[in-house]
Amino acid sequence: MSTTLTYTGTLVVEACPTCGTEHAFPKALYNEAQRLKSRFSVWCPAGHQWHYLGETEAEKEKRLRRQTEDRLVAERARADGAEASLRATKGHVTRLRKRVLDGECPLCGQHLRDVARHVKRVHDKDTAETDDLA
């Protein structure tokens, strides 16, 4: 005696990864299996248990959030390093400016009345190298 089944829902057809037997299960069950991935097993008609591979949506969101937070921490560290470097450079510039204003040559430390004339006359070769870089 055969029985007729009337079903009005949506079925998803999948093949068993072990034996290849195609079988159908309700869309809601499929969605749950996709959502839970390896924590949700499906059984084929031949009795093989299998599950979908990969990470769940929640695991994916958690991983992406963690990656974003890691990038943020790295960018903050880079910015802090850049600010520290800027502060150090400003300190060097301030010290050099004060030395020059006090009449001291920034290259040799000699105290002079006309620092610009001294640098041009004595350190012309030294300043020519730095002019090429600018």
C-alpha positions as YAML, in Angstrom:
chain: A
units: angstrom
residues:
- id: 1
  name: MET
  ca: [0.00, 0.00, 0.00]
- id: 2
  name: SER
  ca: [1.50, 3.37, -0.98]
- id: 3
  name: THR
  ca: [0.85, 6.69, 0.70]
- id: 4
  name: THR
  ca: [0.66, 10.05, -0.97]
- id: 5
  name: LEU
  ca: [2.24, 13.00, 0.81]
- id: 6
  name: THR
  ca: [1.07, 16.53, 0.19]
- id: 7
  name: TYR
  ca: [3.56, 19.17, 1.33]
- id: 8
  name: THR
  ca: [3.13, 22.90, 0.79]
- id: 9
  name: GLY
  ca: [6.45, 24.09, 2.25]
- id: 10
  name: THR
  ca: [9.78, 24.55, 0.50]
- id: 11
  name: LEU
  ca: [12.29, 21.71, 0.44]
- id: 12
  name: VAL
  ca: [16.02, 21.98, -0.13]
- id: 13
  name: VAL
  ca: [17.71, 19.13, -1.99]
- id: 14
  name: GLU
  ca: [21.26, 18.23, -0.94]
- id: 15
  name: ALA
  ca: [23.55, 15.31, -1.71]
- id: 16
  name: CYS
  ca: [25.13, 13.34, 1.13]
- id: 17
  name: PRO
  ca: [28.90, 13.98, 1.10]
- id: 18
  name: THR
  ca: [29.55, 10.33, 2.03]
- id: 19
  name: CYS
  ca: [27.34, 8.37, -0.39]
- id: 20
  name: GLY
  ca: [26.01, 11.04, -2.78]
- id: 21
  name: THR
  ca: [22.35, 10.20, -2.14]
- id: 22
  name: GLU
  ca: [20.19, 13.22, -2.78]
- id: 23
  name: HIS
  ca: [17.61, 13.99, -0.15]
- id: 24
  name: ALA
  ca: [15.33, 16.88, 0.65]
- id: 25
  name: PHE
  ca: [14.60, 18.63, 3.91]
- id: 26
  name: PRO
  ca: [12.53, 21.66, 4.87]
- id: 27
  name: LYS
  ca: [13.92, 25.14, 4.16]
- id: 28
  name: ALA
  ca: [13.69, 26.03, 7.89]
- id: 29
  name: LEU
  ca: [15.90, 23.03, 8.75]
- id: 30
  name: TYR
  ca: [18.33, 24.03, 6.00]
- id: 31
  name: ASN
  ca: [18.48, 27.62, 7.34]
- id: 32
  name: GLU
  ca: [19.16, 26.33, 10.85]
- id: 33
  name: ALA
  ca: [21.90, 24.02, 9.56]
- id: 34
  name: GLN
  ca: [23.48, 26.95, 7.69]
- id: 35
  name: ARG
  ca: [23.24, 29.19, 10.76]
- id: 36
  name: LEU
  ca: [24.82, 26.67, 13.15]
- id: 37
  name: LYS
  ca: [27.17, 24.99, 10.63]
- id: 38
  name: SER
  ca: [29.24, 22.25, 12.31]
- id: 39
  name: ARG
  ca: [27.10, 22.29, 15.46]
- id: 40
  name: PHE
  ca: [24.05, 21.06, 13.54]
- id: 41
  name: SER
  ca: [24.07, 17.59, 11.98]
- id: 42
  name: VAL
  ca: [22.00, 16.40, 9.02]
- id: 43
  name: TRP
  ca: [21.30, 12.71, 8.36]
- id: 44
  name: CYS
  ca: [20.93, 11.22, 4.90]
- id: 45
  name: PRO
  ca: [18.41, 8.40, 4.19]
- id: 46
  name: ALA
  ca: [21.28, 5.87, 4.25]
- id: 47
  name: GLY
  ca: [22.11, 6.92, 7.82]
- id: 48
  name: HIS
  ca: [25.22, 9.04, 7.25]
- id: 49
  name: GLN
  ca: [25.60, 12.03, 9.52]
- id: 50
  name: TRP
  ca: [27.05, 15.20, 8.02]
- id: 51
  name: HIS
  ca: [27.12, 18.95, 8.57]
- id: 52
  name: TYR
  ca: [27.94, 22.12, 6.72]
- id: 53
  name: LEU
  ca: [31.48, 23.37, 7.01]
- id: 54
  name: GLY
  ca: [32.72, 26.86, 7.74]
- id: 55
  name: GLU
  ca: [32.00, 29.45, 10.34]
- id: 56
  name: THR
  ca: [28.57, 30.57, 11.43]
- id: 57
  name: GLU
  ca: [27.37, 34.11, 10.78]
- id: 58
  name: ALA
  ca: [27.93, 34.90, 14.47]
- id: 59
  name: GLU
  ca: [31.48, 33.53, 14.31]
- id: 60
  name: LYS
  ca: [32.13, 35.49, 11.12]
- id: 61
  name: GLU
  ca: [30.84, 38.73, 12.68]
- id: 62
  name: LYS
  ca: [32.93, 38.10, 15.81]
- id: 63
  name: ARG
  ca: [36.04, 37.47, 13.69]
- id: 64
  name: LEU
  ca: [35.46, 40.61, 11.60]
- id: 65
  name: ARG
  ca: [34.85, 42.68, 14.73]
- id: 66
  name: ARG
  ca: [38.07, 41.33, 16.29]
- id: 67
  name: GLN
  ca: [40.02, 42.14, 13.08]
- id: 68
  name: THR
  ca: [38.59, 45.68, 13.06]
- id: 69
  name: GLU
  ca: [39.53, 46.18, 16.71]
- id: 70
  name: ASP
  ca: [43.06, 44.88, 16.01]
- id: 71
  name: ARG
  ca: [43.43, 47.32, 13.10]
- id: 72
  name: LEU
  ca: [42.19, 50.14, 15.32]
- id: 73
  name: VAL
  ca: [44.75, 49.29, 18.02]
- id: 74
  name: ALA
  ca: [47.52, 49.15, 15.40]
- id: 75
  name: GLU
  ca: [46.49, 52.51, 13.93]
- id: 76
  name: ARG
  ca: [46.39, 54.09, 17.38]
- id: 77
  name: ALA
  ca: [49.88, 52.75, 18.12]
- id: 78
  name: ARG
  ca: [51.13, 54.09, 14.77]
- id: 79
  name: ALA
  ca: [49.56, 57.49, 15.47]
- id: 80
  name: ASP
  ca: [51.08, 57.57, 18.97]
- id: 81
  name: GLY
  ca: [54.49, 56.76, 17.49]
- id: 82
  name: ALA
  ca: [54.11, 59.49, 14.89]
- id: 83
  name: GLU
  ca: [53.12, 62.01, 17.58]
- id: 84
  name: ALA
  ca: [56.13, 61.02, 19.71]
- id: 85
  name: SER
  ca: [58.42, 61.40, 16.70]
- id: 86
  name: LEU
  ca: [56.91, 64.80, 15.93]
- id: 87
  name: ARG
  ca: [57.44, 65.94, 19.53]
- id: 88
  name: ALA
  ca: [61.07, 64.81, 19.41]
- id: 89
  name: THR
  ca: [61.63, 66.60, 16.09]
- id: 90
  name: LYS
  ca: [60.07, 69.79, 17.44]
- id: 91
  name: GLY
  ca: [62.39, 69.57, 20.44]
- id: 92
  name: HIS
  ca: [65.45, 69.28, 18.19]
- id: 93
  name: VAL
  ca: [64.30, 72.20, 16.03]
- id: 94
  name: THR
  ca: [63.63, 74.34, 19.10]
- id: 95
  name: ARG
  ca: [67.08, 73.59, 20.55]
- id: 96
  name: LEU
  ca: [68.79, 74.40, 17.23]
- id: 97
  name: ARG
  ca: [66.81, 77.62, 16.82]
- id: 98
  name: LYS
  ca: [67.76, 78.77, 20.35]
- id: 99
  name: ARG
  ca: [71.41, 77.94, 19.71]
- id: 100
  name: VAL
  ca: [71.40, 79.96, 16.48]
- id: 101
  name: LEU
  ca: [69.59, 82.88, 18.15]
- id: 102
  name: ASP
  ca: [72.24, 82.80, 20.89]
- id: 103
  name: GLY
  ca: [74.93, 83.10, 18.19]
- id: 104
  name: GLU
  ca: [76.10, 79.49, 18.20]
- id: 105
  name: CYS
  ca: [76.86, 77.65, 14.95]
- id: 106
  name: PRO
  ca: [74.58, 74.60, 14.72]
- id: 107
  name: LEU
  ca: [77.30, 72.64, 12.90]
- id: 108
  name: CYS
  ca: [80.41, 73.22, 15.00]
- id: 109
  name: GLY
  ca: [79.12, 74.95, 18.16]
- id: 110
  name: GLN
  ca: [81.37, 77.99, 17.83]
- id: 111
  name: HIS
  ca: [79.93, 81.27, 19.23]
- id: 112
  name: LEU
  ca: [79.82, 83.98, 16.56]
- id: 113
  name: ARG
  ca: [78.35, 87.39, 15.83]
- id: 114
  name: ASP
  ca: [77.28, 86.51, 12.26]
- id: 115
  name: VAL
  ca: [76.30, 82.83, 12.15]
- id: 116
  name: ALA
  ca: [75.01, 82.95, 8.56]
- id: 117
  name: ARG
  ca: [78.31, 84.35, 7.23]
- id: 118
  name: HIS
  ca: [80.29, 81.76, 9.24]
- id: 119
  name: VAL
  ca: [78.18, 78.83, 7.95]
- id: 120
  name: LYS
  ca: [78.52, 80.01, 4.34]
- id: 121
  name: ARG
  ca: [82.28, 80.57, 4.66]
- id: 122
  name: VAL
  ca: [83.35, 77.60, 6.83]
- id: 123
  name: HIS
  ca: [80.69, 74.95, 6.32]
- id: 124
  name: ASP
  ca: [79.81, 75.51, 2.67]
- id: 125
  name: LYS
  ca: [80.52, 71.86, 1.75]
- id: 126
  name: ASP
  ca: [78.37, 70.61, 4.69]
- id: 127
  name: THR
  ca: [75.39, 72.75, 3.74]
- id: 128
  name: ALA
  ca: [75.66, 71.87, 0.02]
- id: 129
  name: GLU
  ca: [74.91, 68.19, 0.85]
- id: 130
  name: THR
  ca: [71.77, 69.14, 2.80]
- id: 131
  name: ASP
  ca: [70.64, 71.54, 0.04]
- id: 132
  name: ASP
  ca: [70.67, 68.60, -2.42]
- id: 133
  name: LEU
  ca: [68.25, 66.69, -0.17]
- id: 134
  name: ALA
  ca: [65.75, 69.54, 0.06]
...
